[in-house]
Amino acid sequence: MAMNGDEVHGLNGETLAPSETKHTNGTTSKSKIPSANGETDIHTPKQNGTKRRIPNDTFSFTAEPTIEDIRRMQAEFTDERDWNQFHQPRNLLLAMVGEVGEVSELFQWRGEVTEGLPGWTDSERDHLAHELSDVLIYLVELAEKCHIDLPQAVLRKMALNRLKYPASKVRGSAKKYTEYND
């Protein structure tokens, strides 16, 4: 899916309703998730009469689009605009860092923010979703330009992390792996 103004486009450029997803197998489905923030609106009586947000029991990403789908959509987007001349690794890295800064601004001065972002408005959540999407898009494109198979790199890195941080040694501790005694 790609955004163009207020329109949402599927993998083949077709316009979708914001709650629809175009899958790589050609099917379109309506989202069963009530909101982009992974929460369900629960109307409960409160003193001020507002609705309360209750996080779903578990959170998981949708299966689509895949990282490869995102890579293809961004490559098409970039090609259509003749931007490859600007999208070299260094420029993509700097653009991604700028987007991380925009994510940071959304958290700045809020103190500690708990999981599920209680107290955030839908508008703030949507803004965060847009900025995180920008970070992911730049990360995927940077990996592409550097010829790094990101999903495989993640698998290798997770295996290394399991060796550096064995659960039997590190459970409940935030120390760096170099601080643990054998």
ZALUMRO-903554 format. One record per residue: x, y, z of N, C-alpha, C in turn. Coordinates in steps of 0.05 Angstrom, whole numbers, padded with zeros to 5 digits, always signed. Example, Ala and Ser with C-alpha at 12.3 -4.5 7.8 and 13.67 -1.06 7.14 Angstrom:
ZALUMRO-903554
+00264-00114+00156+00246-00090+00156+00264-00066+00156/+00257-00045+00142+00273-00021+00143+00258+00001+00157/
END
This chain:
ZALUMRO-903554
+00016-00023+00000+00000+00000+00000+00018+00025+00000/+00009+00045-00015+00023+00070-00015+00003+00093-00012/+00012+00114+00000-00006+00137+00004+00000+00158-00017/-00020+00171-00028-00017+00193-00046-00037+00214-00038/-00029+00233-00023-00049+00252-00012-00067+00238+00007/-00093+00239+00002-00113+00225+00018-00119+00197+00008/-00109+00190-00016-00115+00164-00028-00095+00143-00018/-00104+00119-00017-00088+00096-00010-00087+00078-00035/-00063+00070-00043-00060+00054-00067-00048+00026-00060/-00058+00006-00074-00049-00021-00070-00023-00026-00085/-00015-00052-00086+00011-00059-00098+00012-00052-00128/-00012-00052-00141-00012-00047-00170-00022-00019-00176/-00023-00001-00156-00030+00026-00161-00060+00032-00159/-00077+00012-00155-00105+00017-00154-00113+00031-00128/-00133+00048-00130-00142+00063-00106-00158+00045-00088/-00151+00045-00063-00165+00029-00043-00178+00047-00022/-00198+00037-00009-00209+00050+00014-00188+00048+00036/-00185+00067+00054-00164+00066+00075-00165+00040+00091/-00188+00027+00094-00190+00003+00110-00186-00022+00093/-00180-00020+00067-00175-00043+00050-00145-00049+00047/-00139-00074+00043-00111-00082+00037-00111-00098+00012/-00093-00092-00006-00089-00107-00031-00067-00126-00026/-00072-00152-00028-00052-00173-00023-00037-00181-00048/-00013-00192-00045+00003-00199-00068-00010-00220-00085/-00030-00236-00075-00043-00256-00091-00066-00244-00107/-00070-00217-00106-00090-00203-00121-00116-00199-00107/-00120-00210-00083-00145-00206-00069-00144-00180-00052/-00167-00170-00047-00170-00146-00030-00186-00154-00006/-00178-00145+00018-00193-00151+00042-00197-00125+00058/-00219-00125+00072-00224-00103+00091-00209-00108+00116/-00198-00088+00128-00184-00091+00153-00202-00099+00175/-00194-00118+00191-00209-00127+00215-00199-00112+00239/-00177-00097+00236-00166-00081+00258-00181-00055+00259/-00193-00048+00282-00209-00024+00283-00194+00002+00279/-00169+00002+00285-00153+00027+00282-00124+00020+00278/-00109+00038+00266-00081+00034+00261-00064+00030+00285/-00075+00038+00308-00059+00037+00333-00062+00010+00347/-00077-00009+00336-00079-00035+00348-00096-00036+00373/-00113-00016+00377-00130-00016+00401-00159-00016+00393/-00175-00023+00411-00204-00024+00407-00216-00002+00424/-00235+00013+00413-00249+00033+00428-00270+00018+00446/-00268+00024+00471-00287+00013+00490-00302+00036+00503/-00328+00037+00500-00343+00058+00512-00350+00050+00540/-00337+00064+00559-00342+00058+00587-00349+00084+00600/-00366+00083+00620-00372+00108+00634-00348+00119+00648/-00342+00143+00644-00321+00157+00658-00333+00184+00667/-00319+00196+00685-00330+00221+00696-00334+00242+00674/-00316+00243+00655-00319+00264+00634-00334+00254+00610/-00344+00229+00610-00360+00218+00589-00345+00210+00564/-00318+00210+00564-00303+00202+00541-00299+00172+00540/-00292+00162+00516-00288+00134+00514-00259+00127+00522/-00255+00103+00532-00229+00094+00542-00218+00075+00522/-00192+00076+00518-00178+00058+00499-00166+00035+00516/-00172+00010+00507-00161-00013+00520-00144-00028+00499/-00118-00032+00505-00101-00046+00486-00111-00075+00482/-00108-00084+00457-00114-00112+00452-00095-00130+00468/-00103-00154+00473-00086-00172+00490-00058-00175+00478/-00056-00179+00452-00030-00182+00439-00029-00164+00414/-00006-00157+00406-00002-00142+00382+00014-00158+00362/+00006-00157+00337+00023-00169+00316+00018-00153+00291/+00038-00154+00274+00036-00140+00248+00020-00157+00229/+00008-00145+00209-00005-00160+00188+00016-00173+00171/+00008-00194+00157+00027-00209+00141+00035-00194+00116/+00019-00176+00107+00025-00161+00083+00021-00132+00088/+00036-00115+00075+00056-00122+00055+00082-00133+00068/+00096-00149+00053+00121-00160+00062+00143-00139+00058/+00166-00144+00069+00189-00125+00065+00195-00123+00035/+00193-00146+00021+00197-00145-00008+00176-00129-00022/+00151-00131-00013+00130-00114-00025+00136-00084-00021/+00145-00077+00003+00152-00049+00009+00175-00040-00008/+00195-00058-00012+00218-00051-00029+00209-00046-00057/+00191-00063-00068+00181-00060-00095+00165-00034-00098/+00147-00029-00079+00131-00005-00080+00148+00020-00080/+00168+00021-00063+00185+00044-00061+00202+00047-00086/+00212+00025-00097+00228+00025-00122+00211+00037-00145/+00186+00028-00146+00167+00039-00167+00162+00068-00162/+00157+00076-00138+00152+00104-00131+00176+00121-00139/+00200+00112-00132+00225+00127-00138+00230+00128-00168/+00226+00105-00182+00229+00105-00212+00211+00124-00226/+00185+00124-00218+00165+00142-00230+00173+00171-00228/+00189+00178-00208+00196+00206-00204+00225+00212-00212/+00239+00192-00223+00267+00195-00231+00284+00205-00207/+00280+00192-00184+00294+00200-00160+00318+00182-00153/+00322+00162-00169+00345+00144-00162+00371+00159-00162/+00373+00180-00178+00397+00196-00179+00403+00209-00151/+00383+00212-00135+00386+00224-00108+00387+00203-00086/+00378+00179-00092+00374+00158-00072+00399+00140-00070/+00421+00151-00064+00445+00136-00059+00448+00131-00029/+00463+00110-00021+00464+00102+00007+00467+00125+00027/+00486+00143+00023+00491+00164+00042+00466+00182+00045/+00454+00190+00022+00430+00207+00023+00407+00193+00037/+00403+00167+00031+00382+00152+00044+00386+00150+00074/+00411+00146+00082+00417+00145+00111+00411+00171+00124/+00419+00193+00112+00414+00219+00124+00384+00225+00125/+00370+00218+00104+00341+00222+00104+00327+00205+00126/+00337+00180+00130+00326+00163+00150+00331+00175+00178/+00355+00185+00183+00362+00197+00208+00343+00221+00213/+00338+00237+00193+00319+00259+00195+00292+00250+00203/+00283+00228+00192+00256+00217+00199+00256+00206+00227/+00278+00194+00236+00280+00185+00264+00278+00209+00283/+00290+00231+00274+00287+00256+00290+00258+00265+00292/+00243+00261+00271+00215+00269+00271+00199+00250+00290/+00206+00225+00291+00194+00206+00310+00201+00215+00338/+00226+00222+00343+00235+00231+00369+00220+00256+00379/+00214+00274+00361+00199+00298+00368+00172+00291+00379/+00160+00270+00369+00133+00262+00379+00133+00252+00407/+00157+00242+00416+00159+00232+00444+00172+00253+00462/+00184+00273+00451+00198+00293+00467+00179+00307+00487/+00189+00310+00511+00175+00324+00533+00151+00310+00543/+00147+00285+00536+00124+00270+00546+00131+00253+00571/+00156+00253+00579+00164+00235+00601+00163+00206+00591/+00162+00187+00609+00162+00159+00601+00134+00153+00588/+00135+00140+00565+00110+00133+00551+00107+00103+00553/+00084+00094+00562+00080+00065+00565+00070+00052+00540/+00073+00026+00539+00064+00010+00515+00035+00015+00509/+00028+00017+00484+00001+00023+00476-00005+00052+00473/+00013+00069+00483+00010+00098+00481-00016+00109+00493/-00022+00101+00517-00046+00112+00530-00045+00142+00531/-00067+00155+00526-00068+00184+00528-00061+00198+00501/-00052+00183+00481-00047+00195+00455-00073+00196+00440/-00077+00218+00425-00100+00221+00408-00097+00204+00383/-00119+00200+00369-00117+00185+00343-00100+00201+00323/-00101+00227+00324-00085+00243+00306-00055+00240+00313/-00048+00239+00339-00020+00235+00346-00011+00207+00338/-00028+00187+00341-00021+00160+00333-00017+00158+00303/-00034+00171+00288-00032+00172+00258-00006+00185+00250/+00001+00207+00263+00026+00221+00257+00050+00203+00263/+00049+00189+00286+00071+00170+00292+00072+00148+00271/+00049+00137+00263+00049+00116+00242+00061+00126+00216/+00056+00151+00208+00068+00162+00184+00098+00165+00187/+00107+00175+00209+00136+00179+00213+00151+00152+00215/+00139+00133+00229+00152+00106+00230+00152+00093+00203/+00132+00098+00187+00131+00087+00160+00153+00099+00143/+00158+00126+00146+00180+00138+00132+00207+00126+00139/+00211+00120+00165+00236+00108+00174+00239+00080+00161/+00217+00064+00162+00219+00037+00150+00224+00038+00120/+00210+00056+00106+00214+00058+00077+00243+00065+00071/+00255+00085+00085+00283+00092+00080+00301+00069+00088/+00296+00055+00110+00312+00032+00118+00312+00010+00096/+00289+00004+00086+00287-00017+00066+00301-00008+00040/+00298+00017+00032+00311+00026+00008+00342+00027+00012/+00351+00035+00036+00379+00035+00042+00390+00007+00040/+00376-00012+00052+00385-00040+00050+00386-00050+00021/+00367-00042+00005+00367-00049-00023+00391-00038-00037/+00397-00012-00033+00419+00001-00047+00446-00010-00038/+00447-00021-00013+00472-00033-00003+00473-00063-00008/+00452-00073-00022+00450-00102-00028+00451-00120-00003/+00436-00111+00017+00433-00126+00042+00406-00139+00042/+00404-00165+00043+00379-00179+00045+00370-00177+00074/+00354-00156+00079+00347-00149+00107+00334-00171+00123/+00314-00186+00112+00303-00208+00128+00324-00229+00136/+00342-00236+00118+00363-00255+00125+00383-00243+00145/+00389-00218+00142+00407-00204+00161+00395-00204+00189/+00369-00200+00190+00355-00200+00216+00358-00228+00229/+00354-00249+00213+00356-00276+00224+00384-00281+00235/+00404-00273+00220+00432-00276+00229+00437-00260+00255/+00428-00235+00255+00432-00218+00278+00418-00229+00303/+00394-00239+00300+00380-00251+00323+00395-00275+00334/+00407-00291+00316+00422-00314+00325+00447-00304+00341/+00460-00284+00331+00483-00272+00346+00475-00261+00373/+00452-00247+00373+00442-00236+00399+00436-00258+00419/+00426-00281+00410+00420-00303+00428+00446-00313+00441/+00468-00313+00425+00494-00321+00436+00505-00301+00455/+00502-00275+00449+00513-00254+00466+00497-00251+00492/+00471-00255+00490+00453-00251+00512+00437-00276+00519/+00450-00297+00529+00435-00321+00536+00414-00315+00558/+00390-00324+00554+00368-00318+00573+00375-00327+00601/+00390-00348+00604+00397-00358+00631+00415-00338+00646/+00430-00321+00631+00448-00302+00644+00436-00274+00647/+00419-00266+00628+00412-00238+00626+00383-00232+00634/+00367-00252+00640+00339-00247+00646+00336-00224+00667/+00320-00204+00659+00314-00182+00678+00336-00161+00681/+00358-00163+00666+00380-00144+00668+00384-00128+00642/+00391-00103+00645+00396-00086+00621+00425-00082+00616/+00443-00098+00628+00472-00095+00624+00479-00102+00595/+00501-00090+00586+00512-00097+00560+00526-00124+00562/+00527-00139+00540+00538-00166+00541+00567-00167+00551/+00582-00145+00548+00610-00145+00558+00611-00143+00588/+00589-00137+00601+00589-00134+00630+00582-00159+00645/+00575-00180+00631+00568-00205+00644+00592-00223+00650/+00592-00235+00673+00614-00253+00680+00606-00281+00671/+00626-00296+00661+00621-00323+00652+00618-00342+00674/
END
